[in-house]
């Protein structure tokens, strides 16, 4: 077993991946988004009619930060807010057609980066890597 600390090692990898994704998005995407805006837009696409509070909880960011990101996505025509018919105090978030196209483009950029990073690593090792990540994630959810 290694002497590396899991949190430190994963944190370093996360920072490297974040930097690479940021560079690729800036270089290749037609509409510029931050990594966080892409993640948020992807969440909205995955489950339309999201409520701000749910997104804030899922992302671990406070509501004001999420609200600014939603404002930016709305200004770019990628997401829209509508009043929740069941609770007029809430806004529901949904993705626009343009937003769905942007998500597809960003996913393709991320897929190309993933392929580059995994190139030359045997498929069985990649499978084990993702299995370990999944198991650690499940255990972390239980803590």
Secondary structure, 3 states (H helix, E strand, C coil): CCCCCHHHHHHHHHHHHHHHHHHHHHHHCCCCCCHHHHHHHHHHHHCCCEEHHHHHHHHCCCHHHHHHHHHHHHHCCCEEEEEECCEEEEEEEEECHHHHHHHHHHHHHHHHHHHHHHCCCCHHHHHHHHHHHHHHHHHHHHC
